[in-house]
Amino acid sequence: MIRGGFLSNAERLELRALARDGLSEARASRRANAIILLDKGWSCQEVADALLIDDDTVRAWHRLYREHGLTGLVVFDIGGSCRWRSNLPQL
């Protein structure tokens, strides 16, 4: 369970700015919204229901934010595809 109230005022303002920024990617804004709602005390399931996503995704976003801060929410590293492709036979 993630307890609310884990953000500082500065972090909260930074996330709100990202969530409201019309120029940032929509998925970065969704992630920021999720963290803000968790901070307000919403459960992972409530956030997931509101954003039409899976609650495991909400937990993953919270972990990204906890470990990497705002950078964890705005960097989209899909990784792994190059290694997978390198195992394919050459035509």
N, C-alpha and C positions, 0 to 999 in steps of 0.2 A: 504494500500500500504506500502510496506517495502522499505525504502530508503537505497540506497547503502552507503558504507563508514562507516558502524557502527562498524567494527572490528578494534582493535588496531593492530599494527605491530606484537606484540607477539602472539595475538590470531590468526592472519592470518597465521603466521609461524607454529603454533601448528596444525591448521586445515590442512594445506598443508602436514605436516608430516604424519598426520593420513590418508589423502587421498592417499598418495603415498606409505604407508607402506604395503608391500605385505603380511605381517603376520596378519594384522587385518582383521576382518570380512568384507566381501564385502559390507554389508549393512551399516556398520559404515563409510566406505569410501564414499559411495553414499551420506550419510547424510552430511559428511564434504564437499564434492563437492557442494552440494546444497547450503550450507551456504556461501561458497566462491563465488559462482556465484551470490547469492543475494547481497553480499557485493560489487560486481563489478557493481551493478546496474541493473541486470537482473530482470525481473518481475517474480512472482511466476509461471505464465503460461509458460514463456520462459524456466525456469528451469525445470518445469514439462515435457514439450515437449522434452527437451534435454535428460532427464533421464528416459523417458517413464513411468512416474508416474502421479498421480493426483495432481492438484495444491493445494488442501486442505492438502495433505500429506506434501507438501513443507512448507506450513504455520505452520503445526503442528511441523515439525522439527525445524523451526525458533523459535517457542515458547519454545520448549524444550531447545534449545541452550540459548535463552535469560534468561530462568528461572534457568537452571542448569549447564550452561557452557558445556564444553566438555563431562562431565559425562553424561549429558542428551542425547548425541548423541551415546554413546557407551554402555549404559545400556539398555537392552531389557527386560522390564518387561511386560509380557503379562497379568498378573493379572486377577482376576475375575473368573478363571476357578474353583478354589477350592470351592468357595461359590456356584457356579452353581452345581457342582458335589455333594455338601453336601445336596442339596435339592432332590436328586434322591432317590427313595425308595431302601432300602437294599434288595438284592436278596438272 
